[in-house]
Amino acid sequence: MPLKPQTMGDFRELIPLPSKDTLIINRGLGDWWFGANGGVNADYFFSKLIMPLTDPIFDPSIPPEYKDSMINYPAGFGIGYYAGLFAEWNPKGSDWGVSLSLFLQDFRSGTAETTPSKDTTKESYEAITDFNYVSVSPSARYNFSIPGLYSFGGFDLDFITGSKLINRYKFKNTGNIDHDKKNVISPQNFRLGFHLGISYEFLVADISHKYRILFSPYLSLNGGTSVISDSGSSRNTLFARIGLIIKLGPDDVKKDTLAFNPNYKPPPDAYATARRESGPFFGGFEEILLAYEAKPVERSQVSEEVAEKSTIDVTEKVTTTTEPQRKITIRAGQRKTYFFPSSASTSLTNDAKEYLDNVAEFLKANPSSTVRIVGHSDDQGTFSQNQKRSEDRAKQVVQYLVSKGIASGRLFPRGDGARVPVGDNRSEDGRKRNRRVEILIVQ
């Protein structure tokens, strides 16, 4: 089906029916989306973190007077990652929507280190804090006027599933030495947070003309309540998420039928006259472009473009059906264009056959000459239909010349489908100019 983008995410499909009616299918973005969400965290840990120097349970040799020693750690940094599921309701045409993210793996890590001593041992303490959460994040989104761009914000409900809190004693003695001590303070089992962010979504794939996939890269800032409150601590964290939402949704489909009108009459054609303009053409030839003057003629007639290598000797008289038939002298470098009355038609007109009779005589008299034939189509059909029509139009020329005794090895046909329009497919006149066959005589 031909896909014509209208606005962000909207498509229109035009399907010719056997009844000659046209089925019109308008497909737009649906309201519901489901997918996955993941990315990385950049964490900043701040406020008080007071951790015991050691745990006598794990080190009973510590003298009693040192068992209550505490270390107050400064702010620290860390990284993390997250991944989970995503669902969204975003009504088409609305400024607002809602979504829900379920992060099944939400890992946040941080380190903080005291100032090293000034002696040669460079003694210091380092706190390692790792947290694993399952997070539920409902959000509201606001859609900006730029298609695909939106902001979002909401709450985070963090449930801890695992943690690691370590005191690391570090010093130098002919080398760097680390002693790790497990800490006995506990993090908060639940944390209430918030997030604000911005995202831009874009179409990635159209699946079976029923579903589509969107990518939404985003950046958000997250904060919330403390992560550790034991031993007088009030440790908290701010972190940025850089992530990607991959979401799949069904299309919103509306169908209509455009009835065939047997009484419709297309506007009259025009034939070429007067002005000539020279321009470059392929193969070293010079193309002669004929200007158009709006003089009605019968639809069986064609407009022409004639090109030649250096000079051209063309005697031509474009007539109505009451005037004598035109006579054209065939020369190398000459190009002719013939049009077809309907999107589905591929048969040659009488004018085209008359011209090909002259081409056949020229080829017989000039054994080194060849013919390049290119068929074209308008966009009224599927991609495969338009491609086949363009190929059939070129094949019609080949078959006719072969029937006149010309070897097929001297004929070079191809079909370009609807990929090379010369007219506007939104009008009947433009579509008629696009359904054509071009014939070039090559020396």
DRENDO-1510 file (C-alpha; in Angstrom, 1 decimal, always signed):
<recs>
REC; n; res; u; v; w
REC; 1; MET; +0.0; +0.0; +0.0 .
REC; 2; PRO; +1.3; +3.5; -0.7 .
REC; 3; LEU; +2.0; +5.3; +2.6 .
REC; 4; LYS; +1.5; +9.1; +2.6 .
REC; 5; PRO; +2.6; +10.8; +5.8 .
REC; 6; GLN; +0.1; +13.5; +6.8 .
REC; 7; THR; +1.2; +14.6; +10.3 .
REC; 8; MET; +3.5; +13.0; +12.9 .
REC; 9; GLY; +2.6; +9.3; +12.8 .
REC; 10; ASP; -0.4; +9.5; +10.5 .
REC; 11; PHE; -0.7; +7.6; +7.2 .
REC; 12; ARG; -3.3; +7.3; +4.4 .
REC; 13; GLU; -3.6; +4.2; +2.2 .
REC; 14; LEU; -5.4; +4.3; -1.1 .
REC; 15; ILE; -6.5; +0.9; -2.4 .
REC; 16; PRO; -8.1; +0.5; -5.8 .
REC; 17; LEU; -11.0; -2.0; -5.7 .
REC; 18; PRO; -12.2; -4.3; -8.5 .
REC; 19; SER; -15.5; -2.3; -8.5 .
REC; 20; LYS; -13.3; +0.8; -9.5 .
REC; 21; ASP; -14.1; +2.4; -6.1 .
REC; 22; THR; -11.2; +3.4; -3.9 .
REC; 23; LEU; -10.9; +2.2; -0.3 .
REC; 24; ILE; -9.3; +5.0; +1.9 .
REC; 25; ILE; -7.7; +3.8; +5.1 .
REC; 26; ASN; -6.6; +6.5; +7.5 .
REC; 27; ARG; -4.2; +5.2; +10.2 .
REC; 28; GLY; -3.1; +7.3; +13.2 .
REC; 29; LEU; -1.3; +6.8; +16.4 .
REC; 30; GLY; -3.4; +4.8; +18.9 .
REC; 31; ASP; -4.1; +5.7; +22.5 .
REC; 32; TRP; -2.4; +2.7; +24.2 .
REC; 33; TRP; +1.3; +1.8; +24.2 .
REC; 34; PHE; +3.2; -1.0; +25.9 .
REC; 35; GLY; +6.9; -1.8; +25.9 .
REC; 36; ALA; +10.2; -1.6; +27.9 .
REC; 37; ASN; +12.2; +1.1; +29.6 .
REC; 38; GLY; +15.9; +1.1; +30.5 .
REC; 39; GLY; +19.0; +3.1; +30.9 .
REC; 40; VAL; +21.7; +4.4; +33.3 .
REC; 41; ASN; +21.7; +6.5; +36.5 .
REC; 42; ALA; +24.2; +9.2; +37.5 .
REC; 43; ASP; +24.0; +9.4; +41.3 .
REC; 44; TYR; +24.9; +12.2; +43.7 .
REC; 45; PHE; +24.8; +11.2; +47.4 .
REC; 46; PHE; +24.7; +14.1; +49.9 .
REC; 47; SER; +23.8; +15.0; +53.6 .
REC; 48; LYS; +25.1; +13.1; +56.6 .
REC; 49; LEU; +26.3; +9.5; +56.4 .
REC; 50; ILE; +27.5; +8.4; +59.9 .
REC; 51; MET; +28.8; +4.8; +59.9 .
REC; 52; PRO; +30.4; +2.9; +62.8 .
REC; 53; LEU; +34.1; +2.4; +62.5 .
REC; 54; THR; +33.7; -1.4; +62.6 .
REC; 55; ASP; +31.3; -4.1; +63.8 .
REC; 56; PRO; +32.5; -6.0; +67.0 .
REC; 57; ILE; +30.4; -9.0; +65.8 .
REC; 58; PHE; +32.8; -9.4; +62.9 .
REC; 59; ASP; +35.9; -8.2; +64.8 .
REC; 60; PRO; +35.7; -9.1; +68.5 .
REC; 61; SER; +39.4; -8.1; +69.0 .
REC; 62; ILE; +38.5; -4.4; +68.9 .
REC; 63; PRO; +39.0; -2.9; +72.3 .
REC; 64; PRO; +35.8; -1.7; +74.0 .
REC; 65; GLU; +36.8; +1.9; +74.0 .
REC; 66; TYR; +36.8; +1.9; +70.1 .
REC; 67; LYS; +33.7; +0.0; +69.5 .
REC; 68; ASP; +31.4; +3.1; +69.4 .
REC; 69; SER; +33.7; +5.1; +67.1 .
REC; 70; MET; +31.8; +6.6; +64.2 .
REC; 71; ILE; +32.8; +8.1; +60.8 .
REC; 72; ASN; +31.0; +11.0; +59.2 .
REC; 73; TYR; +31.4; +10.7; +55.4 .
REC; 74; PRO; +31.2; +13.6; +53.0 .
REC; 75; ALA; +29.1; +13.7; +49.8 .
REC; 76; GLY; +29.9; +11.2; +47.1 .
REC; 77; PHE; +29.0; +10.1; +43.5 .
REC; 78; GLY; +28.1; +6.9; +41.8 .
REC; 79; ILE; +26.5; +5.3; +38.8 .
REC; 80; GLY; +23.7; +2.7; +38.3 .
REC; 81; TYR; +21.4; +1.1; +35.8 .
REC; 82; TYR; +17.7; +0.2; +35.5 .
REC; 83; ALA; +15.4; -1.8; +33.3 .
REC; 84; GLY; +11.7; -2.7; +33.4 .
REC; 85; LEU; +8.3; -2.6; +31.7 .
REC; 86; PHE; +6.3; +0.4; +30.5 .
REC; 87; ALA; +2.6; +1.2; +29.7 .
REC; 88; GLU; +1.1; +4.4; +28.5 .
REC; 89; TRP; -2.3; +6.0; +27.7 .
REC; 90; ASN; -1.9; +9.0; +25.5 .
REC; 91; PRO; -5.2; +10.0; +23.8 .
REC; 92; LYS; -4.7; +11.3; +20.2 .
REC; 93; GLY; -5.2; +15.0; +20.0 .
REC; 94; SER; -4.9; +15.6; +23.7 .
REC; 95; ASP; -2.3; +17.7; +25.5 .
REC; 96; TRP; -2.1; +15.2; +28.4 .
REC; 97; GLY; -1.4; +11.5; +28.9 .
REC; 98; VAL; -0.4; +9.1; +31.7 .
REC; 99; SER; +2.1; +6.3; +32.0 .
REC; 100; LEU; +3.4; +3.7; +34.4 .
REC; 101; SER; +6.9; +2.3; +34.6 .
REC; 102; LEU; +7.8; -0.8; +36.6 .
REC; 103; PHE; +11.5; -1.1; +37.1 .
REC; 104; LEU; +12.3; -4.7; +38.0 .
REC; 105; GLN; +16.0; -3.9; +38.4 .
REC; 106; ASP; +17.0; -0.5; +39.7 .
REC; 107; PHE; +20.6; -0.5; +40.9 .
REC; 108; ARG; +22.1; +2.7; +42.5 .
REC; 109; SER; +25.7; +2.7; +43.7 .
REC; 110; GLY; +27.8; +5.4; +45.4 .
REC; 111; THR; +31.1; +5.9; +47.1 .
REC; 112; ALA; +32.3; +8.6; +49.6 .
REC; 113; GLU; +35.8; +9.0; +51.0 .
REC; 114; THR; +37.2; +10.9; +54.0 .
REC; 115; THR; +40.2; +13.2; +53.6 .
REC; 116; PRO; +43.5; +11.2; +53.6 .
REC; 117; SER; +45.9; +11.8; +56.5 .
REC; 118; LYS; +48.9; +14.0; +55.8 .
REC; 119; ASP; +51.5; +11.5; +56.9 .
REC; 120; THR; +53.1; +9.0; +54.7 .
REC; 121; THR; +50.5; +6.3; +55.3 .
REC; 122; LYS; +47.7; +8.5; +53.7 .
REC; 123; GLU; +45.1; +6.8; +55.9 .
REC; 124; SER; +41.4; +7.3; +54.9 .
REC; 125; TYR; +38.0; +5.6; +55.1 .
REC; 126; GLU; +35.7; +5.0; +52.2 .
REC; 127; ALA; +32.0; +4.2; +52.3 .
REC; 128; ILE; +30.6; +1.9; +49.6 .
REC; 129; THR; +26.8; +2.0; +49.4 .
REC; 130; ASP; +25.0; -0.2; +46.9 .
REC; 131; PHE; +21.2; -0.4; +46.7 .
REC; 132; ASN; +18.9; -2.6; +44.6 .
REC; 133; TYR; +15.2; -1.5; +44.3 .
REC; 134; VAL; +12.0; -2.5; +42.6 .
REC; 135; SER; +10.5; +0.8; +41.6 .
REC; 136; VAL; +7.0; +1.8; +40.5 .
REC; 137; SER; +6.8; +5.1; +38.8 .
REC; 138; PRO; +3.4; +6.6; +37.7 .
REC; 139; SER; +3.8; +9.7; +35.5 .
REC; 140; ALA; +1.8; +12.4; +33.7 .
REC; 141; ARG; +3.0; +13.7; +30.3 .
REC; 142; TYR; +2.4; +17.0; +28.6 .
REC; 143; ASN; +2.6; +17.1; +24.8 .
REC; 144; PHE; +4.2; +20.2; +23.3 .
REC; 145; SER; +3.2; +21.7; +20.0 .
REC; 146; ILE; +6.3; +20.2; +18.3 .
REC; 147; PRO; +5.2; +16.7; +17.3 .
REC; 148; GLY; +6.9; +14.1; +19.4 .
REC; 149; LEU; +8.3; +16.4; +22.1 .
REC; 150; TYR; +6.8; +16.1; +25.6 .
REC; 151; SER; +7.6; +16.6; +29.2 .
REC; 152; PHE; +6.7; +14.3; +32.1 .
REC; 153; GLY; +6.7; +14.1; +35.9 .
REC; 154; GLY; +5.4; +11.9; +38.7 .
REC; 155; PHE; +6.3; +9.8; +41.7 .
REC; 156; ASP; +8.6; +7.0; +42.5 .
REC; 157; LEU; +7.8; +4.2; +44.9 .
REC; 158; ASP; +11.1; +2.4; +45.7 .
REC; 159; PHE; +11.0; -0.9; +47.5 .
REC; 160; ILE; +14.5; -2.1; +48.5 .
REC; 161; THR; +15.4; -5.7; +47.5 .
REC; 162; GLY; +19.1; -5.7; +48.5 .
REC; 163; SER; +21.9; -3.6; +49.7 .
REC; 164; LYS; +25.7; -3.6; +50.5 .
REC; 165; LEU; +27.2; -1.1; +53.0 .
REC; 166; ILE; +31.0; -1.4; +53.5 .
REC; 167; ASN; +33.6; +0.6; +55.4 .
REC; 168; ARG; +36.9; +0.4; +53.7 .
REC; 169; TYR; +40.0; +1.4; +55.6 .
REC; 170; LYS; +42.7; +2.5; +53.2 .
REC; 171; PHE; +46.4; +3.3; +53.8 .
REC; 172; LYS; +49.8; +2.9; +52.2 .
REC; 173; ASN; +52.6; +0.6; +53.5 .
REC; 174; THR; +55.0; -0.1; +50.6 .
REC; 175; GLY; +51.8; -0.3; +48.6 .
REC; 176; ASN; +48.0; +0.4; +48.7 .
REC; 177; ILE; +46.3; -1.7; +51.4 .
REC; 178; ASP; +42.5; -1.9; +51.8 .
REC; 179; HIS; +40.6; -3.5; +54.7 .
REC; 180; ASP; +36.8; -4.0; +54.1 .
REC; 181; LYS; +34.5; -4.1; +57.1 .
REC; 182; LYS; +30.8; -4.9; +56.7 .
REC; 183; ASN; +28.6; -2.3; +58.2 .
REC; 184; VAL; +25.6; -3.1; +60.4 .
REC; 185; ILE; +23.4; +0.0; +59.8 .
REC; 186; SER; +20.4; -0.6; +57.6 .
REC; 187; PRO; +19.0; +1.4; +54.7 .
REC; 188; GLN; +15.4; +2.5; +54.5 .
REC; 189; ASN; +13.2; -0.3; +53.2 .
REC; 190; PHE; +10.9; +2.1; +51.3 .
REC; 191; ARG; +11.6; +5.4; +49.7 .
REC; 192; LEU; +9.2; +7.9; +48.2 .
REC; 193; GLY; +10.6; +9.9; +45.3 .
REC; 194; PHE; +9.7; +12.2; +42.4 .
REC; 195; HIS; +10.9; +12.7; +38.9 .
REC; 196; LEU; +10.7; +15.4; +36.2 .
REC; 197; GLY; +12.0; +14.9; +32.6 .
REC; 198; ILE; +11.7; +15.6; +28.9 .
REC; 199; SER; +11.6; +13.2; +26.0 .
REC; 200; TYR; +11.2; +13.1; +22.2 .
REC; 201; GLU; +9.5; +10.2; +20.5 .
REC; 202; PHE; +9.7; +9.2; +16.9 .
REC; 203; LEU; +8.5; +6.5; +14.6 .
REC; 204; VAL; +10.8; +3.5; +14.0 .
REC; 205; ALA; +8.7; +0.8; +12.3 .
REC; 206; ASP; +5.3; +0.3; +10.8 .
REC; 207; ILE; +4.3; -3.4; +11.3 .
REC; 208; SER; +1.8; -5.1; +9.0 .
REC; 209; HIS; -0.1; -1.8; +8.6 .
REC; 210; LYS; -1.7; -2.5; +12.0 .
REC; 211; TYR; +1.0; -1.7; +14.7 .
REC; 212; ARG; +3.9; +0.6; +15.0 .
REC; 213; ILE; +7.0; +1.0; +17.2 .
REC; 214; LEU; +8.1; +4.3; +18.7 .
REC; 215; PHE; +11.5; +5.1; +20.3 .
REC; 216; SER; +11.5; +7.7; +23.2 .
REC; 217; PRO; +14.9; +8.7; +24.4 .
REC; 218; TYR; +14.6; +10.9; +27.6 .
REC; 219; LEU; +16.4; +12.6; +30.4 .
REC; 220; SER; +14.9; +12.9; +33.9 .
REC; 221; LEU; +16.0; +14.3; +37.3 .
REC; 222; ASN; +15.0; +12.2; +40.4 .
REC; 223; GLY; +14.9; +12.9; +44.1 .
REC; 224; GLY; +13.1; +11.8; +47.2 .
REC; 225; THR; +13.3; +10.9; +50.9 .
REC; 226; SER; +16.4; +9.6; +52.7 .
REC; 227; VAL; +18.0; +6.3; +51.8 .
REC; 228; ILE; +19.7; +5.8; +55.2 .
REC; 229; SER; +18.6; +7.2; +58.6 .
REC; 230; ASP; +20.3; +4.9; +61.1 .
REC; 231; SER; +22.9; +6.2; +63.6 .
REC; 232; GLY; +22.0; +9.8; +63.1 .
REC; 233; SER; +22.4; +9.6; +59.3 .
REC; 234; SER; +20.2; +11.5; +56.8 .
REC; 235; ARG; +21.8; +10.3; +53.6 .
REC; 236; ASN; +19.9; +11.2; +50.5 .
REC; 237; THR; +20.5; +11.1; +46.8 .
REC; 238; LEU; +19.7; +13.0; +43.6 .
REC; 239; PHE; +20.2; +11.2; +40.3 .
REC; 240; ALA; +19.7; +11.7; +36.6 .
REC; 241; ARG; +18.3; +9.0; +34.4 .
REC; 242; ILE; +19.3; +8.8; +30.8 .
REC; 243; GLY; +17.1; +6.2; +29.1 .
REC; 244; LEU; +15.1; +4.9; +26.2 .
REC; 245; ILE; +11.5; +3.8; +26.1 .
REC; 246; ILE; +10.7; +1.3; +23.3 .
REC; 247; LYS; +6.9; +1.0; +22.9 .
REC; 248; LEU; +4.5; -0.8; +20.6 .
REC; 249; GLY; +0.9; +0.2; +20.0 .
REC; 250; PRO; -2.0; -0.7; +17.8 .
REC; 251; ASP; -3.0; +1.9; +15.2 .
REC; 252; ASP; -6.2; +3.9; +15.3 .
REC; 253; VAL; -7.8; +2.9; +12.0 .
REC; 254; LYS; -10.7; +4.6; +10.1 .
REC; 255; LYS; -12.0; +3.5; +6.7 .
REC; 256; ASP; -13.9; +5.2; +4.0 .
REC; 257; THR; -14.8; +4.4; +0.4 .
REC; 258; LEU; -14.5; +6.9; -2.5 .
REC; 259; ALA; -17.2; +5.9; -5.0 .
REC; 260; PHE; -16.2; +5.6; -8.7 .
REC; 261; ASN; -17.8; +8.4; -10.8 .
REC; 262; PRO; -18.3; +7.2; -14.4 .
REC; 263; ASN; -19.3; +10.8; -15.5 .
REC; 264; TYR; -16.0; +12.4; -14.4 .
REC; 265; LYS; -14.2; +14.1; -17.2 .
REC; 266; PRO; -10.5; +15.0; -16.7 .
REC; 267; PRO; -9.3; +18.4; -17.9 .
REC; 268; PRO; -8.1; +18.7; -21.5 .
REC; 269; ASP; -4.4; +18.1; -22.4 .
REC; 270; ALA; -2.1; +20.7; -23.8 .
REC; 271; TYR; +0.4; +20.2; -26.6 .
REC; 272; ALA; +3.9; +21.5; -27.1 .
REC; 273; THR; +4.7; +24.6; -29.1 .
REC; 274; ALA; +7.1; +27.5; -29.6 .
REC; 275; ARG; +10.0; +27.9; -27.2 .
REC; 276; ARG; +13.0; +25.6; -27.0 .
REC; 277; GLU; +15.5; +25.4; -24.2 .
REC; 278; SER; +18.7; +23.4; -24.3 .
REC; 279; GLY; +19.9; +21.5; -21.3 .
REC; 280; PRO; +22.3; +18.7; -20.5 .
REC; 281; PHE; +21.2; +15.1; -20.9 .
REC; 282; PHE; +22.8; +11.7; -20.2 .
REC; 283; GLY; +25.0; +9.9; -22.7 .
REC; 284; GLY; +26.5; +13.1; -24.1 .
REC; 285; PHE; +23.3; +14.2; -25.7 .
REC; 286; GLU; +21.6; +17.6; -25.5 .
REC; 287; GLU; +18.0; +17.7; -24.5 .
REC; 288; ILE; +15.5; +20.0; -26.2 .
REC; 289; LEU; +12.7; +21.0; -23.8 .
REC; 290; LEU; +9.5; +22.2; -25.4 .
REC; 291; ALA; +7.4; +24.8; -23.5 .
REC; 292; TYR; +3.7; +24.1; -23.0 .
REC; 293; GLU; +0.8; +26.3; -24.2 .
REC; 294; ALA; -2.7; +25.4; -23.0 .
REC; 295; LYS; -4.4; +24.4; -26.2 .
REC; 296; PRO; -7.0; +21.6; -25.8 .
REC; 297; VAL; -6.6; +18.5; -27.9 .
REC; 298; GLU; -8.0; +15.0; -28.0 .
REC; 299; ARG; -6.8; +12.8; -25.1 .
REC; 300; SER; -5.3; +10.3; -27.5 .
REC; 301; GLN; -2.6; +12.9; -28.4 .
REC; 302; VAL; +0.7; +13.2; -26.5 .
REC; 303; SER; +3.1; +15.9; -25.5 .
REC; 304; GLU; +6.7; +15.4; -26.6 .
REC; 305; GLU; +10.3; +16.0; -25.5 .
REC; 306; VAL; +12.9; +15.8; -28.2 .
REC; 307; ALA; +16.6; +15.6; -27.7 .
REC; 308; GLU; +19.5; +15.2; -30.1 .
REC; 309; LYS; +23.3; +15.1; -30.1 .
REC; 310; SER; +24.0; +18.4; -31.9 .
REC; 311; THR; +21.3; +19.5; -34.4 .
REC; 312; ILE; +17.8; +18.2; -34.8 .
REC; 313; ASP; +15.7; +17.9; -37.9 .
REC; 314; VAL; +12.1; +17.4; -36.7 .
REC; 315; THR; +9.1; +18.1; -38.9 .
REC; 316; GLU; +6.1; +17.9; -36.7 .
REC; 317; LYS; +2.5; +19.1; -36.7 .
REC; 318; VAL; +0.4; +18.5; -33.7 .
REC; 319; THR; -3.2; +18.2; -34.8 .
REC; 320; THR; -6.7; +17.6; -33.7 .
REC; 321; THR; -8.5; +14.5; -35.0 .
REC; 322; THR; -9.6; +16.5; -38.1 .
REC; 323; GLU; -6.1; +17.5; -39.1 .
REC; 324; PRO; -3.6; +15.3; -41.1 .
REC; 325; GLN; -1.4; +12.8; -39.1 .
REC; 326; ARG; +1.9; +14.1; -38.0 .
REC; 327; LYS; +5.2; +12.9; -39.5 .
REC; 328; ILE; +8.4; +12.8; -37.6 .
REC; 329; THR; +11.9; +12.3; -38.9 .
REC; 330; ILE; +13.7; +9.9; -36.7 .
REC; 331; ARG; +17.3; +10.7; -35.7 .
REC; 332; ALA; +19.8; +9.5; -33.1 .
REC; 333; GLY; +19.4; +11.3; -29.8 .
REC; 334; GLN; +15.7; +11.7; -30.2 .
REC; 335; ARG; +13.5; +11.1; -27.2 .
REC; 336; LYS; +9.7; +10.8; -27.1 .
REC; 337; THR; +7.3; +10.6; -24.2 .
REC; 338; TYR; +3.8; +9.0; -24.5 .
REC; 339; PHE; +1.2; +9.1; -21.8 .
REC; 340; PHE; -1.6; +6.7; -20.7 .
REC; 341; PRO; -5.3; +7.6; -20.1 .
REC; 342; SER; -5.7; +5.8; -16.8 .
REC; 343; SER; -3.6; +4.4; -13.9 .
REC; 344; ALA; -4.2; +0.8; -14.9 .
REC; 345; SER; -3.7; +1.2; -18.6 .
REC; 346; THR; -0.6; -0.2; -20.3 .
REC; 347; SER; -1.6; -0.5; -23.9 .
REC; 348; LEU; +0.0; +1.7; -26.5 .
REC; 349; THR; -2.0; +4.4; -28.2 .
REC; 350; ASN; -2.3; +4.6; -32.0 .
REC; 351; ASP; +0.1; +7.7; -31.9 .
REC; 352; ALA; +2.7; +5.6; -30.1 .
REC; 353; LYS; +2.4; +2.7; -32.5 .
REC; 354; GLU; +2.7; +5.1; -35.5 .
REC; 355; TYR; +5.9; +6.6; -34.0 .
REC; 356; LEU; +7.3; +3.1; -33.3 .
REC; 357; ASP; +6.7; +2.1; -36.9 .
REC; 358; ASN; +9.1; +4.9; -37.9 .
REC; 359; VAL; +11.5; +3.9; -35.2 .
REC; 360; ALA; +11.6; +0.3; -36.5 .
REC; 361; GLU; +12.4; +1.6; -40.0 .
REC; 362; PHE; +15.2; +3.8; -38.6 .
REC; 363; LEU; +16.7; +0.9; -36.6 .
REC; 364; LYS; +16.7; -1.4; -39.7 .
REC; 365; ALA; +18.5; +1.4; -41.6 .
REC; 366; ASN; +21.0; +2.0; -38.7 .
REC; 367; PRO; +22.1; -1.4; -37.3 .
REC; 368; SER; +24.3; +0.2; -34.6 .
REC; 369; SER; +21.5; +2.2; -33.0 .
REC; 370; THR; +19.7; +1.0; -29.8 .
REC; 371; VAL; +16.6; +2.1; -27.9 .
REC; 372; ARG; +16.3; +2.8; -24.2 .
REC; 373; ILE; +12.8; +2.5; -22.9 .
REC; 374; VAL; +11.7; +3.6; -19.4 .
REC; 375; GLY; +8.1; +3.1; -18.1 .
REC; 376; HIS; +6.6; +5.2; -15.3 .
REC; 377; SER; +3.5; +5.1; -13.2 .
REC; 378; ASP; +1.4; +7.5; -11.0 .
REC; 379; ASP; +0.9; +6.6; -7.3 .
REC; 380; GLN; -2.6; +5.2; -7.6 .
REC; 381; GLY; -1.9; +1.7; -6.4 .
REC; 382; THR; +0.4; -0.4; -4.2 .
REC; 383; PHE; +4.1; -0.3; -4.7 .
REC; 384; SER; +4.2; -3.6; -6.5 .
REC; 385; GLN; +1.2; -2.6; -8.7 .
REC; 386; ASN; +2.9; +0.6; -9.8 .
REC; 387; GLN; +6.2; -1.1; -10.4 .
REC; 388; LYS; +4.5; -3.8; -12.6 .
REC; 389; ARG; +2.5; -1.2; -14.6 .
REC; 390; SER; +5.7; +0.8; -15.4 .
REC; 391; GLU; +7.5; -2.4; -16.5 .
REC; 392; ASP; +4.5; -3.5; -18.6 .
REC; 393; ARG; +4.5; -0.1; -20.4 .
REC; 394; ALA; +8.1; -0.5; -21.3 .
REC; 395; LYS; +7.5; -4.2; -22.3 .
REC; 396; GLN; +4.7; -3.1; -24.6 .
REC; 397; VAL; +7.2; -0.9; -26.6 .
REC; 398; VAL; +9.7; -3.8; -26.7 .
REC; 399; GLN; +7.0; -6.3; -27.9 .
REC; 400; TYR; +5.8; -3.9; -30.6 .
REC; 401; LEU; +9.3; -3.3; -32.0 .
REC; 402; VAL; +10.1; -7.0; -31.9 .
REC; 403; SER; +6.9; -7.7; -33.9 .
REC; 404; LYS; +8.3; -5.2; -36.5 .
REC; 405; GLY; +11.5; -7.3; -36.9 .
REC; 406; ILE; +13.8; -5.5; -34.4 .
REC; 407; ALA; +16.1; -7.8; -32.3 .
REC; 408; SER; +15.3; -7.6; -28.6 .
REC; 409; GLY; +19.1; -7.3; -27.8 .
REC; 410; ARG; +18.9; -3.8; -29.2 .
REC; 411; LEU; +16.1; -2.8; -26.8 .
REC; 412; PHE; +16.8; -1.9; -23.2 .
REC; 413; PRO; +13.6; -1.5; -21.1 .
REC; 414; ARG; +13.1; -0.8; -17.4 .
REC; 415; GLY; +10.3; +0.3; -15.1 .
REC; 416; ASP; +10.8; +3.0; -12.5 .
REC; 417; GLY; +7.3; +2.6; -10.8 .
REC; 418; ALA; +6.1; +5.9; -9.2 .
REC; 419; ARG; +9.6; +6.9; -8.0 .
REC; 420; VAL; +10.3; +9.6; -10.7 .
REC; 421; PRO; +7.2; +11.8; -10.9 .
REC; 422; VAL; +7.2; +14.8; -13.2 .
REC; 423; GLY; +3.7; +16.0; -12.2 .
REC; 424; ASP; +1.8; +16.5; -8.9 .
REC; 425; ASN; +0.1; +13.2; -8.0 .
REC; 426; ARG; -2.6; +15.1; -6.1 .
REC; 427; SER; -4.2; +16.3; -9.4 .
REC; 428; GLU; -5.5; +14.2; -12.3 .
REC; 429; ASP; -3.4; +16.3; -14.8 .
REC; 430; GLY; -0.3; +15.6; -12.7 .
REC; 431; ARG; -1.0; +11.9; -12.4 .
REC; 432; LYS; -1.5; +11.7; -16.2 .
REC; 433; ARG; +1.9; +13.2; -16.8 .
REC; 434; ASN; +3.4; +10.6; -14.5 .
REC; 435; ARG; +1.9; +7.5; -16.2 .
REC; 436; ARG; +4.2; +7.6; -19.2 .
REC; 437; VAL; +6.8; +5.8; -21.3 .
REC; 438; GLU; +10.0; +7.5; -22.5 .
REC; 439; ILE; +11.7; +6.3; -25.7 .
REC; 440; LEU; +15.2; +7.4; -26.4 .
REC; 441; ILE; +17.1; +6.6; -29.7 .
REC; 442; VAL; +20.8; +6.0; -29.0 .
REC; 443; GLN; +23.5; +5.8; -31.7 .
</recs>
